[in-house]
Amino acid sequence: MSETLPPCPLCESAYSYEMGDLLVCPECAHEWDPKEQIESDTVVVKDSAGNILQDGDTVTITKDLKVKGFSNSIKVGTKVKNIRLVNAGDGHDIDAKVDGFGQMMLKSSVVKKV
């Protein structure tokens, strides 16, 4: 019997497995009931290395970022603490306070989870 299990609804991992009535993802540890429909507004935000980000995480900047209105740029390795995930719709999916620059929106493709 060749039964294919659905991928994880959070991280889309193809390695889900059954545990009783639930399905489990070994990569992000998400457990779900395959009979229940997953909310359509659940969005998974991943960093530049593919790690799943969550509200409150600390990230580092992976490349120099020029900021409008500032003569200097945000340097590689700058730590950004206590991020907040948002759905801005313009590619910027992180709202955070960057030391020396203030509150700003960042793209998850230029950060890495610490």
DSSP file (Angstrom, degrees, kcal/mol; ACC not computed):
  #  RESIDUE AA STRUCTURE BP1 BP2  ACC     N-H-->O    O-->H-N    N-H-->O    O-->H-N    TCO  KAPPA ALPHA  PHI   PSI    X-CA   Y-CA   Z-CA
    1    1 A M              0   0    0      0, 0.0     2,-0.9     0, 0.0     0, 0.0   0.000 360.0 360.0 360.0 118.8    0.0    0.0    0.0
    2    2 A S        +     0   0    0      2,-0.0     2,-0.5     0, 0.0     0, 0.0  -0.791 360.0 174.4-107.5  89.0    1.6    3.2   -1.2
    3    3 A E        -     0   0    0     -2,-0.9     2,-0.6     0, 0.0     0, 0.0  -0.847  19.3-149.2 -99.1 126.1   -0.1    6.1    0.8
    4    4 A T        -     0   0    0     -2,-0.5    -2,-0.0     0, 0.0     0, 0.0  -0.834  11.1-145.7 -96.1 124.9    1.3    9.6    0.3
    5    5 A L        -     0   0    0     -2,-0.6    11,-0.1    11,-0.2    13,-0.0  -0.615  24.1-106.1 -86.7 147.9    1.0   11.9    3.2
    6    6 A P        -     0   0    0      0, 0.0    10,-0.2     0, 0.0    -1,-0.1  -0.346  39.1-102.7 -70.1 153.8    0.4   15.6    2.7
    7    7 A P        -     0   0    0      0, 0.0     7,-0.2     0, 0.0     6,-0.1  -0.260  50.3 -78.2 -69.9 164.1    3.3   18.0    3.3
    8    8 A C     >  -     0   0    0      5,-2.3     4,-1.5     1,-0.1    23,-0.0  -0.422  34.8-141.6 -62.4 131.6    3.4   20.1    6.5
    9    9 A P  T  4 S+     0   0    0      0, 0.0    -1,-0.1     0, 0.0    35,-0.1   0.685  96.7  44.5 -71.9 -15.8    1.0   23.1    6.2
   10   10 A L  T  4 S+     0   0    0      3,-0.1    34,-0.1    33,-0.1    -2,-0.0   0.916 132.7  10.8 -91.2 -53.0    3.5   25.4    8.0
   11   11 A C  T  4 S-     0   0    0      2,-0.1    -3,-0.0    41,-0.0    -1,-0.0   0.451  91.3-126.4-109.6  -1.3    6.9   24.7    6.5
   12   12 A E     <  +     0   0    0     -4,-1.5     2,-0.1     1,-0.2     0, 0.0   0.703  47.0 166.9  64.6  22.6    5.8   22.5    3.5
   13   13 A S        -     0   0    0      1,-0.1    -5,-2.3    -6,-0.1     3,-0.4  -0.461  33.7-148.5 -67.3 138.6    8.2   19.7    4.5
   14   14 A A  S    S+     0   0    0     -7,-0.2    -9,-0.2     1,-0.2    -1,-0.1   0.396  81.6  83.6 -87.3   2.4    7.5   16.5    2.6
   15   15 A Y        +     0   0    0      2,-0.0    -1,-0.2    -7,-0.0     9,-0.1  -0.001  56.7 143.8-100.0  29.9    8.6   14.3    5.5
   16   16 A S        -     0   0    0     -3,-0.4     2,-0.3   -10,-0.2     9,-0.2  -0.306  27.1-169.3 -66.8 153.1    5.4   14.3    7.6
   17   17 A Y  E     -A   24   0A   0      7,-2.2     7,-3.0     2,-0.0     2,-0.3  -0.950  23.1-101.5-141.4 161.6    4.5   11.1    9.4
   18   18 A E  E     +A   23   0A   0     -2,-0.3     2,-0.3     5,-0.2     5,-0.2  -0.613  28.5 176.4 -86.5 141.9    1.5    9.6   11.3
   19   19 A M  E >   -A   22   0A   0      3,-2.9     3,-1.7    -2,-0.3     2,-0.4  -0.770  68.5 -57.0-142.0  93.4    1.3    9.6   15.1
   20   20 A G  T 3  S-     0   0    0     -2,-0.3    -1,-0.1     1,-0.3     0, 0.0  -0.581 119.2 -19.6  69.5-128.2   -2.1    8.2   16.1
   21   21 A D  T 3  S+     0   0    0     -2,-0.4    -1,-0.3    -3,-0.1     2,-0.2   0.527 127.3  79.5 -86.9  -6.7   -4.8   10.3   14.5
   22   22 A L  E <  S-A   19   0A   0     -3,-1.7    -3,-2.9    11,-0.2     2,-0.4  -0.596  71.0-134.8-101.3 160.6   -2.4   13.2   13.9
   23   23 A L  E     -AB  18  32A   0      9,-3.0     9,-2.3    -5,-0.2     2,-0.4  -0.898  23.6-158.1-107.2 145.5    0.3   14.0   11.3
   24   24 A V  E     -AB  17  31A   0     -7,-3.0    -7,-2.2    -2,-0.4     7,-0.2  -0.964  12.1-143.4-128.8 140.9    3.6   15.3   12.6
   25   25 A C     >  -     0   0    0      5,-2.1     4,-1.5    -2,-0.4     5,-0.2  -0.915   5.3-159.9-101.2 121.6    6.4   17.3   10.8
   26   26 A P  T  4 S+     0   0    0      0, 0.0    -1,-0.1     0, 0.0   -10,-0.1   0.667  88.1  54.4 -74.2 -14.9    9.9   16.3   12.0
   27   27 A E  T  4 S+     0   0    0      1,-0.1   -11,-0.0     3,-0.1    -2,-0.0   0.882 127.2  12.8 -87.8 -40.5   11.4   19.6   10.8
   28   28 A C  T  4 S-     0   0    0      2,-0.1    -1,-0.1   -15,-0.0     0, 0.0   0.422  94.9-124.8-116.3  -0.3    9.2   22.2   12.6
   29   29 A A     <  +     0   0    0     -4,-1.5     2,-0.3     1,-0.2     0, 0.0   0.670  53.3 157.3  65.8  20.6    7.5   19.9   15.1
   30   30 A H        -     0   0    0     -5,-0.2    -5,-2.1    -6,-0.0     2,-0.4  -0.590  25.2-160.8 -76.5 135.5    4.0   21.0   13.9
   31   31 A E  E     +B   24   0A   0     -2,-0.3     2,-0.3    -7,-0.2    -7,-0.2  -0.955  16.8 167.1-116.2 137.3    1.2   18.5   14.7
   32   32 A W  E     -B   23   0A   0     -9,-2.3    -9,-3.0    -2,-0.4     6,-0.0  -0.991  38.8-117.8-149.2 156.3   -2.1   18.7   12.8
   33   33 A D    >   -     0   0    0     -2,-0.3     3,-1.5   -11,-0.2   -11,-0.2  -0.848  20.9-149.4 -92.5 118.7   -5.3   16.7   12.2
   34   34 A P  T 3  S+     0   0    0      0, 0.0    -1,-0.1     0, 0.0     4,-0.1   0.701  95.3  62.1 -64.8 -16.5   -5.5   15.9    8.5
   35   35 A K  T 3  S+     0   0    0      2,-0.1     2,-0.3    -3,-0.0    -2,-0.0   0.729  91.8  77.6 -80.2 -21.4   -9.3   16.0    8.8
   36   36 A E  S <  S-     0   0    0     -3,-1.5     2,-0.4     1,-0.0     0, 0.0  -0.686  85.1-122.5 -89.9 141.5   -9.3   19.6    9.8
   37   37 A Q        -     0   0    0     -2,-0.3     2,-0.2     1,-0.0    -2,-0.1  -0.668  26.1-124.1 -83.2 135.3   -8.8   22.3    7.2
   38   38 A I        -     0   0    0     -2,-0.4    -1,-0.0     1,-0.1    -6,-0.0  -0.535  33.5 -96.8 -78.2 142.6   -5.9   24.6    7.9
   39   39 A E    >   -     0   0    0     -2,-0.2     3,-1.0     1,-0.1    -1,-0.1  -0.335  26.5-140.9 -59.0 137.3   -6.6   28.4    8.1
   40   40 A S  T 3  S+     0   0    0      1,-0.2    -1,-0.1    -3,-0.1    -2,-0.0   0.688  96.5  62.0 -77.0 -17.7   -5.9   30.0    4.7
   41   41 A D  T 3  S+     0   0    0      2,-0.1     2,-0.6     0, 0.0    -1,-0.2   0.439  73.0 114.8 -89.3   2.7   -4.4   33.1    6.3
   42   42 A T    <   -     0   0    0     -3,-1.0     2,-0.5     2,-0.0    -4,-0.0  -0.617  47.9-172.5 -73.4 118.8   -1.6   31.2    8.0
   43   43 A V        -     0   0    0     -2,-0.6     2,-0.5     2,-0.0   -33,-0.1  -0.950  16.1-145.6-118.3 132.5    1.6   32.4    6.3
   44   44 A V        -     0   0    0     -2,-0.5     2,-0.5   -35,-0.1    10,-0.1  -0.854  12.6-160.2 -97.5 126.3    5.0   30.8    6.9
   45   45 A V        -     0   0    0     -2,-0.5     8,-3.3     8,-0.5     2,-0.3  -0.929   9.7-170.7-109.3 125.5    7.9   33.3    6.9
   46   46 A K  B     -C   52   0B   0     -2,-0.5     6,-0.2     6,-0.2     2,-0.0  -0.876  15.8-129.8-116.2 148.0   11.4   31.9    6.3
   47   47 A D    >   -     0   0    0      4,-2.4     3,-1.6    -2,-0.3    65,-0.2  -0.134  45.2 -81.8 -82.1-174.3   14.7   33.6    6.6
   48   48 A S  T 3  S+     0   0    0     63,-2.7    64,-0.1    60,-0.5    61,-0.1   0.707 131.6  49.5 -65.1 -19.7   17.5   33.5    4.0
   49   49 A A  T 3  S-     0   0    0     62,-0.3    -1,-0.3     2,-0.1    63,-0.1   0.410 121.6-103.6 -98.4   0.3   18.6   30.1    5.2
   50   50 A G  S <  S+     0   0    0     -3,-1.6     2,-0.2     1,-0.3    -2,-0.1   0.513  71.9 144.4  91.9   4.8   15.2   28.5    5.2
   51   51 A N        -     0   0    0      1,-0.1    -4,-2.4    62,-0.0     2,-0.4  -0.544  55.1-112.9 -76.4 142.9   14.5   28.7    8.9
   52   52 A I  B     -C   46   0B   0     -6,-0.2     2,-0.3    -2,-0.2    -6,-0.2  -0.631  31.9-146.3 -79.0 128.9   11.0   29.4   10.0
   53   53 A L        -     0   0    0     -8,-3.3    -8,-0.5    -2,-0.4     2,-0.3  -0.683  15.9-174.0 -96.7 149.9   10.6   32.8   11.7
   54   54 A Q    >   -     0   0    0     -2,-0.3     3,-1.8   -10,-0.1    29,-0.2  -0.932  39.0 -78.6-136.0 160.0    8.2   33.6   14.6
   55   55 A D  T 3  S+     0   0    0     -2,-0.3    29,-0.2     1,-0.2    27,-0.1  -0.329 116.8  26.5 -56.1 137.4    7.3   36.7   16.4
   56   56 A G  T 3  S+     0   0    0     27,-3.5    26,-0.6     1,-0.3    -1,-0.2   0.331  88.5 137.5  91.0  -7.2    9.9   37.6   19.1
   57   57 A D    <   -     0   0    0     -3,-1.8    26,-2.3    26,-0.2     2,-0.4  -0.233  51.1-128.4 -67.4 160.5   12.8   35.9   17.3
   58   58 A T        +     0   0    0     23,-0.2    56,-2.7    24,-0.2     2,-0.3  -0.946  31.9 179.2-109.3 133.9   16.2   37.6   17.0
   59   59 A V  E     -DE  80 113C   0     21,-2.7    21,-3.4    -2,-0.4     2,-0.3  -0.860  20.4-137.5-129.4 163.0   17.8   37.8   13.6
   60   60 A T  E     -DE  79 112C   0     52,-2.5    52,-2.1    -2,-0.3     2,-0.3  -0.926  28.4-110.1-119.0 151.1   21.0   39.2   12.0
   61   61 A I  E     - E   0 111C   0     17,-1.8    16,-3.0    -2,-0.3    50,-0.2  -0.615  22.6-161.7 -78.5 134.3   21.2   41.1    8.7
   62   62 A T        +     0   0    0     48,-2.6     2,-0.3    -2,-0.3    49,-0.1   0.547  69.7  21.7 -99.1  -8.6   22.9   39.1    6.0
   63   63 A K  S    S-     0   0    0     47,-0.5    -1,-0.2    12,-0.1    11,-0.1  -0.991  92.8 -84.9-153.0 155.7   23.9   41.9    3.6
   64   64 A D        -     0   0    0     -2,-0.3     2,-0.5    -3,-0.1    11,-0.2  -0.360  44.3-156.4 -61.1 135.2   24.5   45.7    3.8
   65   65 A L  E     -F   74   0D   0      9,-2.4     9,-2.7    -2,-0.1     2,-0.3  -0.965   7.8-142.8-121.4 122.3   21.2   47.6    3.5
   66   66 A K  E     -F   73   0D   0     -2,-0.5     2,-0.5     7,-0.2     7,-0.1  -0.643  18.5-153.7 -78.5 138.4   20.9   51.1    2.3
   67   67 A V    >   -     0   0    0      5,-0.5     3,-1.9    -2,-0.3     2,-0.0  -0.962  17.9-116.9-119.2 127.1   18.3   53.1    4.1
   68   68 A K  T 3  S+     0   0    0     -2,-0.5     3,-0.1     1,-0.3     0, 0.0  -0.352 100.4  21.0 -60.6 135.4   16.5   56.1    2.6
   69   69 A G  T 3  S+     0   0    0      1,-0.2     2,-0.4    -2,-0.0    -1,-0.3   0.401 106.0  96.1  87.9  -3.2   17.2   59.2    4.5
   70   70 A F    <   -     0   0    0     -3,-1.9    -3,-0.2     1,-0.1    -1,-0.2  -0.948  63.2-149.4-121.0 141.7   20.3   57.9    6.2
   71   71 A S  S    S+     0   0    0     -2,-0.4     2,-0.2    -3,-0.1    -1,-0.1   0.759  84.8  53.2 -79.3 -23.9   23.9   58.5    5.0
   72   72 A N  S    S-     0   0    0     -6,-0.0    -5,-0.5    -5,-0.0     2,-0.2  -0.643  79.5-130.7-107.2 168.7   25.1   55.2    6.4
   73   73 A S  E     -F   66   0D   0     -2,-0.2     2,-0.6    -7,-0.1    -7,-0.2  -0.714  27.8 -95.6-115.4 164.8   23.7   51.7    5.8
   74   74 A I  E     -F   65   0D   0     -9,-2.7    -9,-2.4    -2,-0.2     2,-0.1  -0.715  51.0-134.8 -78.5 123.2   22.8   48.8    8.1
   75   75 A K    >   -     0   0    0     -2,-0.6     3,-1.6   -11,-0.2   -14,-0.3  -0.400  21.1 -90.4 -85.0 155.8   25.8   46.6    8.2
   76   76 A V  T 3  S+     0   0    0      1,-0.2   -14,-0.2   -14,-0.1    -1,-0.1  -0.366 112.7  29.6 -58.2 137.5   26.1   42.8    7.8
   77   77 A G  T 3  S+     0   0    0    -16,-3.0    -1,-0.2     1,-0.3     2,-0.2   0.366  78.7 148.6  91.7  -4.7   25.8   41.0   11.2
   78   78 A T    <   -     0   0    0     -3,-1.6   -17,-1.8   -17,-0.1     2,-0.3  -0.476  44.4-132.1 -64.3 127.8   23.6   43.7   12.8
   79   79 A K  E     -D   60   0C   0     -2,-0.2     2,-0.5   -19,-0.2    20,-0.4  -0.651  18.8-166.6 -84.7 136.9   21.4   42.0   15.4
   80   80 A V  E     -D   59   0C   0    -21,-3.4   -21,-2.7    -2,-0.3     3,-0.3  -0.982  12.9-158.4-123.7 117.4   17.7   42.8   15.4
   81   81 A K        +     0   0    0     -2,-0.5    16,-0.5    16,-0.4   -23,-0.2  -0.611  60.1  12.5 -98.7 154.4   15.8   41.6   18.4
   82   82 A N  S    S-     0   0    0    -26,-0.6    -1,-0.2    -2,-0.2   -24,-0.2   0.914  76.6-167.8  54.2  57.7   12.1   40.9   19.0
   83   83 A I        -     0   0    0    -26,-2.3   -27,-3.5    -3,-0.3     2,-0.4  -0.301  10.7-146.1 -72.1 159.9   10.9   40.9   15.4
   84   84 A R  E     -G   95   0E   0     11,-1.9    11,-3.3   -29,-0.2     2,-0.3  -0.997  12.0-135.1-129.0 126.5    7.2   41.0   14.6
   85   85 A L  E     +G   94   0E   0     -2,-0.4     2,-0.3     9,-0.2     9,-0.2  -0.645  30.3 173.4 -83.7 135.1    5.9   39.2   11.5
   86   86 A V        -     0   0    0      7,-1.9     2,-0.6    -2,-0.3     3,-0.2  -0.889  36.3-128.9-134.7 164.1    3.4   41.2    9.4
   87   87 A N        +     0   0    0     -2,-0.3     6,-0.1     1,-0.1    -2,-0.0  -0.730  39.3 158.0-115.6  79.2    1.7   40.7    6.0
   88   88 A A        -     0   0    0      4,-0.8    -1,-0.1    -2,-0.6     5,-0.1   0.737  42.9-138.5 -77.1 -23.5    2.5   44.0    4.3
   89   89 A G  S    S+     0   0    0     -3,-0.2     4,-0.1     3,-0.1    -1,-0.1   0.377  84.8  86.4  83.0  -6.2    2.0   42.5    0.8
   90   90 A D  S    S-     0   0    0      2,-0.4     3,-0.1     0, 0.0    -1,-0.1   0.186 114.3 -91.7-111.7  16.6    5.0   44.4   -0.7
   91   91 A G  S    S+     0   0    0      1,-0.2     2,-0.8    15,-0.0    17,-0.5   0.159  97.7 113.1  95.9 -19.2    7.6   41.8    0.2
   92   92 A H        +     0   0    0     15,-0.2    -4,-0.8     1,-0.1    -2,-0.4  -0.795  31.5 160.6 -87.7 111.8    8.4   43.3    3.6
   93   93 A D        +     0   0    0     13,-1.0    -7,-1.9    -2,-0.8     2,-0.4   0.295  48.4  72.9-119.6   9.1    7.3   40.8    6.1
   94   94 A I  E     -GH  85 106E   0     12,-1.9    12,-2.9    -9,-0.2     2,-0.5  -0.992  54.8-165.4-127.5 130.5    9.2   41.8    9.3
   95   95 A D  E     +GH  84 105E   0    -11,-3.3   -11,-1.9    -2,-0.4     2,-0.3  -0.969  31.3 146.9-110.8 124.6    8.5   44.8   11.4
   96   96 A A  E     - H   0 104E   0      8,-2.5     8,-2.9    -2,-0.5     2,-0.6  -0.975  50.3-113.1-154.2 162.5   11.4   45.6   13.8
   97   97 A K  E     - H   0 103E   0    -16,-0.5     2,-0.5    -2,-0.3   -16,-0.4  -0.921  30.7-159.2-102.3 117.0   13.4   48.2   15.6
   98   98 A V  E >>  - H   0 102E   0      4,-2.6     4,-2.6    -2,-0.6     3,-2.4  -0.860  27.1-110.4 -99.4 124.2   16.9   48.4   14.3
   99   99 A D  T 34 S+     0   0    0     -2,-0.5    -1,-0.0   -20,-0.4   -21,-0.0  -0.274 102.7  11.8 -55.2 129.9   19.4   50.1   16.7
  100  100 A G  T 34 S+     0   0    0      1,-0.1    -1,-0.3   -26,-0.0    -3,-0.0   0.279 129.9  55.6  86.5 -10.3   20.5   53.4   15.3
  101  101 A F  T <4 S-     0   0    0     -3,-2.4    -2,-0.2     1,-0.2     2,-0.1   0.594  91.6-143.7-125.5 -23.8   17.8   53.4   12.6
  102  102 A G  E  <  -H   98   0E   0     -4,-2.6    -4,-2.6     2,-0.1     2,-0.2  -0.464  52.2  -6.6  91.6-164.2   14.5   53.0   14.5
  103  103 A Q  E    S+H   97   0E   0     -6,-0.3     2,-0.3    -2,-0.1    -6,-0.2  -0.476  75.8 149.4 -71.3 133.0   11.4   51.2   13.5
  104  104 A M  E     -H   96   0E   0     -8,-2.9    -8,-2.5    -2,-0.2     2,-0.4  -0.986  45.0-107.5-158.8 164.8   11.4   49.8   10.0
  105  105 A M  E     -H   95   0E   0     -2,-0.3     2,-0.3   -10,-0.2   -10,-0.2  -0.802  34.9-170.5 -97.4 138.0   10.1   47.0    7.7
  106  106 A L  E     -H   94   0E   0    -12,-2.9   -12,-1.9    -2,-0.4   -13,-1.0  -0.895  22.8-119.6-125.7 156.6   12.6   44.3    6.5
  107  107 A K    >   -     0   0    0     -2,-0.3     3,-1.6   -15,-0.3   -15,-0.2  -0.780  18.9-133.9 -92.5 141.0   12.4   41.5    4.0
  108  108 A S  G >  S+     0   0    0    -17,-0.5     3,-1.2    -2,-0.4   -60,-0.5   0.718 101.3  71.5 -66.4 -18.9   12.9   38.0    5.4
  109  109 A S  G 3  S+     0   0    0      1,-0.2    -1,-0.3   -62,-0.2   -62,-0.1   0.590  97.3  49.4 -74.1  -8.9   15.3   37.3    2.5
  110  110 A V  G <  S+     0   0    0     -3,-1.6   -48,-2.6   -48,-0.0   -47,-0.5   0.201 103.3  70.7-113.8  14.9   17.9   39.6    4.0
  111  111 A V  E <   -E   61   0C   0     -3,-1.2   -63,-2.7   -50,-0.2     2,-0.4  -0.899  59.0-155.2-128.3 159.8   17.9   38.2    7.6
  112  112 A K  E     -E   60   0C   0    -52,-2.1   -52,-2.5    -2,-0.3     2,-0.1  -1.000  28.2-113.2-134.7 133.6   19.0   35.0    9.3
  113  113 A K  E      E   59   0C   0     -2,-0.4   -54,-0.2   -54,-0.2   -62,-0.0  -0.383 360.0 360.0 -65.2 138.2   17.6   33.6   12.5
  114  114 A V              0   0    0    -56,-2.7    -1,-0.1    -2,-0.1   -55,-0.1   0.418 360.0 360.0 -88.4 360.0   20.1   33.6   15.4
